[in-house]
Amino acid sequence: MRKMDDKIDEILDLLKSQNEMIKDIHDYVKEVTSEKYIGESRMTNFSINLAADILTEAISPKIKGMMVDLLKKQGWKTE
């Protein structure tokens, strides 16, 4: 009988653990599907893309100049 009680206790512990994990998953899904989270995520992505575009525009002439210089050193004709 003691062995059966131990098994039941083990099963109950596992069920409690799984229940907690399911609650955590539910809370996470609820959070990431909220309008607030989605709006913040979109704003973050927009900000990152904007910063990347600005950086690309700022360094593009310098990189182009470096590439032209490299091609000239290798004997290519550039205009």
Beta strands, then each sheet from edge to edge (+ up, - down):
end
